[in-house]
């Protein structure tokens, strides 16, 4: 079972790496920054309705069972973005595709965390294979994308099919009666206070993921550079995941969140300042203390809620969708109105200031 869970993480995050290159494809199609931002924001904004509906469906037919279905639909629907040239057609297909693809990671992670806890497995070490999958897929695409942008869609569909095959070997994890009844128990106020912080941090981080390939396209860097950058960024998460539980326990959720947001801002600010491909790649190495520390600290907090964790997971993934929506849509508008580098500066300075305010306001609860 452990091998199945590691393989599931590997392929699920591999699809995310492949999807991350979609903005580069859209830029090559001649779309404007605001159009790219709007299209890339469809996936995260769908979380406002899709996560709730998908979790409801999954609670009735099983998380693994529904996961197997959504990956097949997503693997097919993504082709509409490639086959149709008009912006309207791409937008409509993105809406359909996003409903299913947005459910892939939340369903997989929700099931994997519960199975790992039931079998007394180290979730951090299992999640590490998600990082490996993201890095491998991004590195693979650095070569394949030279053949043509069609390889993005071919690779994505293949990885989705492999995810389906692996999921078939994962035993369904059921909620017991106590969890079904108590899952509606009110969540701690502290959880609701942290969600806006999570949204802000993820928004600033997502801006870089969406517009880094666009920046490279504008500067006419090598077409494979974005894939190489994503691969490097993913592998930098390895040290944290190896000792994630110990780090979170010693530093606390609040400090982890604020420090992660600070580094997100620092990375964005440095992107606006460097002017060479080599320096741009080196700056991306800061990724190891950004998304993953924000994500893992919150997942650790949620697991402490007991039976109420299922409800908390749903709201957490909705927040994880709102953040990228703001990063994509607002980022696209700022880039078009003020310029891409100025937008990077804004998404750099503001998070750094906010992170310091978080430490100041929550200084008495740093160990939570």
C-alpha positions as CSV (number, residue, x, y, z in Angstrom):
1,X,0.0,0.0,0.0
2,X,2.9,2.4,0.8
3,X,4.2,2.0,-2.7
4,X,0.8,2.8,-4.2
5,X,0.6,5.9,-2.1
6,X,4.0,7.1,-3.2
7,X,3.2,6.4,-6.8
8,X,-0.1,8.3,-6.5
9,X,1.7,11.3,-5.1
10,X,4.3,11.1,-7.9
11,X,1.8,11.0,-10.7
12,X,-0.6,13.6,-9.3
13,X,2.1,16.2,-8.8
14,X,3.6,15.3,-12.1
15,X,0.4,16.4,-13.8
16,X,0.6,19.7,-11.8
17,X,4.1,20.3,-13.2
18,X,2.9,19.7,-16.7
19,X,-0.1,21.9,-16.2
20,X,2.1,24.7,-15.0
21,X,3.6,25.1,-18.5
22,X,0.2,25.9,-19.9
23,X,0.7,29.6,-19.5
24,X,3.8,29.3,-21.7
25,X,1.7,27.6,-24.4
26,X,-1.0,30.3,-24.1
27,X,1.7,33.1,-24.4
28,X,2.9,31.4,-27.6
29,X,-0.7,31.5,-28.9
30,X,-0.6,35.3,-28.8
31,X,-2.9,35.8,-25.8
32,X,-2.5,39.0,-23.7
33,X,-1.4,38.9,-20.0
34,X,-4.9,39.5,-18.8
35,X,-6.3,36.7,-21.0
36,X,-3.7,34.3,-19.7
37,X,-4.3,35.4,-16.2
38,X,-8.1,34.9,-16.7
39,X,-7.7,31.4,-18.2
40,X,-5.2,30.3,-15.5
41,X,-7.5,31.7,-12.8
42,X,-10.4,29.4,-13.8
43,X,-8.9,26.4,-12.2
44,X,-8.4,28.0,-8.7
45,X,-11.7,29.9,-8.8
46,X,-13.6,26.7,-9.5
47,X,-12.7,25.6,-6.0
48,X,-15.4,27.9,-4.7
49,X,-18.0,25.4,-5.9
50,X,-16.1,22.4,-7.2
51,X,-14.4,21.4,-4.0
52,X,-17.6,21.4,-2.0
53,X,-19.4,19.4,-4.7
54,X,-16.5,17.0,-5.3
55,X,-16.2,16.3,-1.6
56,X,-19.9,15.7,-1.3
57,X,-19.8,13.2,-4.2
58,X,-16.7,11.6,-2.8
59,X,-18.3,11.2,0.6
60,X,-21.1,9.1,-1.0
61,X,-19.1,7.0,-3.5
62,X,-15.7,7.1,-1.9
63,X,-12.7,9.5,-2.4
64,X,-10.6,7.0,-4.3
65,X,-13.5,5.9,-6.5
66,X,-14.3,9.5,-7.5
67,X,-10.6,10.3,-8.0
68,X,-10.4,7.6,-10.6
69,X,-13.3,9.2,-12.5
70,X,-12.1,12.8,-12.3
71,X,-8.6,12.1,-13.6
72,X,-10.0,10.4,-16.7
73,X,-12.3,13.4,-17.5
74,X,-9.5,15.9,-16.9
75,X,-7.1,14.0,-19.1
76,X,-9.6,14.2,-22.0
77,X,-11.0,17.7,-21.5
78,X,-7.6,19.5,-21.5
79,X,-7.4,18.8,-25.2
80,X,-10.0,21.5,-25.9
81,X,-7.4,24.1,-24.9
82,X,-5.1,22.9,-27.7
83,X,-7.6,22.1,-30.4
84,X,-9.6,25.3,-30.4
85,X,-7.9,28.7,-31.2
86,X,-10.5,31.2,-30.1
87,X,-10.2,32.6,-26.5
88,X,-13.9,32.0,-25.9
89,X,-13.6,28.3,-26.8
90,X,-10.5,27.9,-24.6
91,X,-12.3,29.6,-21.8
92,X,-15.3,27.3,-22.0
93,X,-13.1,24.2,-22.1
94,X,-11.1,25.5,-19.2
95,X,-14.3,25.7,-17.1
96,X,-15.2,22.1,-17.8
97,X,-11.6,20.9,-17.4
98,X,-11.1,22.8,-14.2
99,X,-14.1,21.2,-12.4
100,X,-12.4,17.8,-12.6
101,X,-8.7,18.6,-12.4
102,X,-9.2,20.9,-9.4
103,X,-10.5,17.8,-7.5
104,X,-7.5,15.6,-8.2
105,X,-5.0,16.9,-5.6
106,X,-7.5,17.5,-2.8
107,X,-9.1,14.0,-3.1
108,X,-5.7,12.3,-3.4
109,X,-4.2,14.2,-0.5
110,X,-7.2,13.7,1.7
111,X,-7.2,10.0,1.2
112,X,-3.4,9.6,1.5
113,X,-3.2,11.5,4.8
114,X,-5.9,9.3,6.3
115,X,-4.4,6.1,5.0
116,X,-1.0,7.1,6.2
117,X,-2.3,7.9,9.7
118,X,-4.3,4.6,9.8
119,X,-1.2,2.6,8.8
120,X,1.1,4.7,11.1
121,X,3.2,5.9,8.1
122,X,5.2,9.1,7.9
123,X,3.1,11.4,5.6
124,X,6.0,13.8,5.0
125,X,8.1,11.0,3.5
126,X,5.2,10.0,1.3
127,X,4.5,13.6,0.2
128,X,8.1,13.8,-0.8
129,X,7.3,11.6,-3.8
130,X,4.9,14.3,-4.9
131,X,7.9,16.7,-5.0
132,X,9.9,14.1,-6.9
133,X,7.0,13.6,-9.4
134,X,6.7,17.4,-10.0
135,X,10.5,17.7,-10.5
136,X,10.7,14.7,-12.8
137,X,7.8,15.8,-15.0
138,X,9.1,19.4,-15.2
139,X,12.6,18.1,-16.2
140,X,11.1,15.7,-18.7
141,X,9.1,18.6,-20.2
142,X,12.3,20.7,-20.6
143,X,13.3,18.3,-23.3
144,X,9.9,17.3,-24.8
145,X,8.7,20.9,-25.1
146,X,11.4,21.5,-27.8
147,X,9.4,19.1,-30.0
148,X,6.3,21.2,-29.7
149,X,3.7,22.4,-27.2
150,X,1.5,19.4,-28.0
151,X,3.8,17.4,-25.7
152,X,2.3,19.3,-22.8
153,X,-1.1,17.8,-23.5
154,X,0.2,14.3,-24.4
155,X,2.2,14.1,-21.2
156,X,-0.6,15.4,-19.1
157,X,-3.0,12.8,-20.4
158,X,-0.5,10.0,-20.0
159,X,0.1,11.0,-16.4
160,X,-3.6,11.2,-15.7
161,X,-4.0,7.7,-17.1
162,X,-1.2,6.4,-14.9
163,X,-2.8,8.1,-11.9
164,X,-6.0,6.1,-12.7
165,X,-4.1,2.8,-12.9
166,X,-2.4,3.4,-9.6
167,X,-5.6,4.6,-7.9
168,X,-7.2,1.2,-8.8
169,X,-4.7,-0.5,-6.5
170,X,-5.5,1.8,-3.5
171,X,-8.0,0.5,-1.1
172,X,-10.9,2.9,-0.4
173,X,-10.6,4.7,2.9
174,X,-14.0,5.0,4.6
175,X,-15.1,7.5,7.3
176,X,-16.5,5.9,10.4
177,X,-19.8,6.8,11.9
178,X,-18.2,9.1,14.6
179,X,-16.4,11.0,11.9
180,X,-19.5,11.5,9.8
181,X,-21.5,12.9,12.7
182,X,-18.8,15.0,14.3
183,X,-17.5,16.4,11.0
184,X,-20.0,19.2,11.4
185,X,-18.5,20.2,14.7
186,X,-17.5,24.0,14.7
187,X,-13.9,24.5,13.8
188,X,-11.6,26.5,16.0
189,X,-11.6,30.3,15.5
190,X,-7.8,30.2,15.1
191,X,-8.3,28.1,11.9
192,X,-10.5,30.7,10.4
193,X,-8.0,33.5,11.3
194,X,-5.3,31.6,9.5
195,X,-7.2,31.0,6.3
196,X,-6.9,34.5,4.9
197,X,-3.1,34.4,5.6
198,X,-3.0,31.1,3.6
199,X,-4.9,32.7,0.7
200,X,-2.6,35.7,0.6
201,X,0.6,33.6,0.7
202,X,-0.6,31.2,-2.0
203,X,-1.8,34.1,-4.2
204,X,1.7,35.7,-4.2
205,X,3.4,32.3,-4.7
206,X,1.0,31.4,-7.6
207,X,1.7,34.6,-9.4
208,X,5.3,33.5,-9.9
209,X,4.3,30.1,-11.2
210,X,1.9,31.5,-13.7
211,X,4.0,34.4,-15.0
212,X,7.6,33.1,-14.7
213,X,7.1,31.3,-18.1
214,X,5.6,34.4,-19.5
215,X,8.6,36.5,-18.4
216,X,10.9,34.0,-20.0
217,X,8.9,34.1,-23.2
218,X,9.1,37.9,-23.3
219,X,12.8,37.9,-22.7
220,X,13.2,35.2,-25.4
221,X,15.0,32.8,-23.1
222,X,15.5,29.2,-24.1
223,X,12.0,27.5,-24.4
224,X,13.1,24.7,-22.0
225,X,14.1,27.1,-19.2
226,X,10.7,27.3,-17.6
227,X,10.6,23.5,-17.2
228,X,14.1,23.4,-15.8
229,X,13.1,26.2,-13.3
230,X,10.0,24.3,-12.1
231,X,12.0,21.1,-11.7
232,X,14.6,22.9,-9.6
233,X,11.9,24.6,-7.5
234,X,10.2,21.3,-6.7
235,X,13.4,19.5,-5.6
236,X,14.2,22.3,-3.1
237,X,11.3,21.1,-1.0
238,X,13.1,17.9,-0.2
239,X,15.0,19.1,2.9
240,X,11.9,20.5,4.6
241,X,9.8,17.3,3.9
242,X,12.4,15.0,5.3
243,X,12.1,16.7,8.7
244,X,8.7,18.5,8.3
245,X,7.1,17.1,11.5
246,X,10.0,18.1,13.7
247,X,10.2,21.6,12.1
248,X,6.5,22.3,12.5
249,X,6.5,21.2,16.1
250,X,9.5,23.3,17.0
251,X,8.6,26.5,15.1
252,X,4.8,26.4,15.2
253,X,2.2,27.0,12.5
254,X,2.1,30.8,12.8
255,X,5.9,31.2,12.4
256,X,6.0,28.7,9.6
257,X,3.2,30.6,7.7
258,X,4.7,34.0,8.2
259,X,8.2,32.9,7.2
260,X,6.9,31.1,4.2
261,X,5.0,34.3,3.0
262,X,8.1,36.4,3.7
263,X,10.3,34.1,1.4
264,X,7.5,34.2,-1.3
265,X,7.8,38.0,-1.3
266,X,11.6,38.0,-1.2
267,X,11.7,35.6,-4.2
268,X,9.3,37.7,-6.3
269,X,11.2,40.9,-5.4
270,X,14.5,39.3,-6.5
271,X,12.9,38.2,-9.8
272,X,12.1,41.8,-10.6
273,X,15.8,42.7,-9.9
274,X,17.7,40.1,-11.8
275,X,18.3,40.3,-15.6
276,X,20.1,37.0,-16.6
277,X,18.7,33.5,-17.0
278,X,21.3,32.1,-14.5
279,X,20.3,34.5,-11.8
280,X,16.6,33.9,-12.5
281,X,17.1,30.2,-11.9
282,X,19.1,30.7,-8.7
283,X,16.4,32.9,-7.3
284,X,13.9,30.2,-7.8
285,X,15.8,28.0,-5.3
286,X,14.0,29.9,-2.6
287,X,10.9,27.8,-3.4
288,X,12.0,25.3,-0.8
289,X,10.6,27.6,2.0
290,X,7.5,28.9,0.3
291,X,4.5,26.8,-0.7
292,X,5.4,23.6,1.0
293,X,5.9,25.1,4.5
294,X,2.6,26.9,4.2
295,X,0.8,23.8,3.0
296,X,2.3,21.3,5.4
297,X,1.9,23.4,8.5
298,X,-1.8,23.8,7.8
299,X,-2.2,20.1,7.1
300,X,-0.5,19.3,10.4
301,X,-2.9,21.7,12.2
302,X,-5.9,20.2,10.5
303,X,-5.0,16.7,11.5
304,X,-5.1,17.8,15.2
305,X,-8.9,18.5,14.7
306,X,-9.8,14.8,14.9
307,X,-13.1,13.9,13.3
308,X,-13.6,17.6,12.3
309,X,-10.6,17.4,10.0
310,X,-12.7,16.3,7.0
311,X,-14.7,19.6,7.1
312,X,-11.5,21.6,7.7
313,X,-9.8,20.0,4.7
314,X,-12.7,21.1,2.5
315,X,-12.4,24.7,3.5
316,X,-8.6,24.6,3.4
317,X,-8.7,23.4,-0.2
318,X,-11.2,26.1,-1.1
319,X,-8.7,28.7,0.4
320,X,-6.0,27.0,-1.7
321,X,-8.1,27.7,-4.8
322,X,-8.9,31.3,-4.0
323,X,-5.2,32.1,-3.5
324,X,-4.2,31.0,-7.0
325,X,-7.3,32.8,-8.5
326,X,-6.1,36.1,-7.0
327,X,-2.5,35.5,-8.0
328,X,-3.5,34.7,-11.7
329,X,-6.3,37.2,-12.3
330,X,-5.0,40.2,-10.2
331,X,-1.5,39.4,-11.4
332,X,-2.6,39.5,-15.0
333,X,-4.3,42.8,-14.6
334,X,-1.3,44.4,-12.8
335,X,1.1,43.0,-15.3
336,X,-0.9,44.5,-18.2
337,X,-1.4,47.9,-16.6
338,X,1.9,48.4,-14.8
339,X,4.2,46.0,-16.5
340,X,5.3,42.5,-15.5
341,X,8.4,43.5,-13.5
342,X,6.4,46.1,-11.6
343,X,3.8,43.5,-10.7
344,X,6.6,41.2,-9.5
345,X,7.8,44.0,-7.2
346,X,4.3,44.5,-5.8
347,X,3.9,40.8,-5.2
348,X,7.3,40.9,-3.5
349,X,7.1,43.9,-1.2
350,X,3.6,43.5,0.1
351,X,4.0,39.9,1.2
352,X,7.2,40.8,3.1
353,X,5.4,43.6,5.0
354,X,2.4,41.4,5.7
355,X,4.5,38.6,7.1
356,X,6.1,40.9,9.6
357,X,2.7,42.1,10.7
358,X,1.6,38.5,11.2
359,X,4.5,37.9,13.5
360,X,3.7,41.1,15.4
361,X,0.0,40.4,15.8
362,X,0.3,36.6,16.6
363,X,3.5,36.8,18.5
364,X,1.9,35.3,21.6
365,X,0.6,32.3,19.6
366,X,3.8,31.4,17.6
367,X,3.9,27.8,18.9
368,X,0.3,27.0,17.7
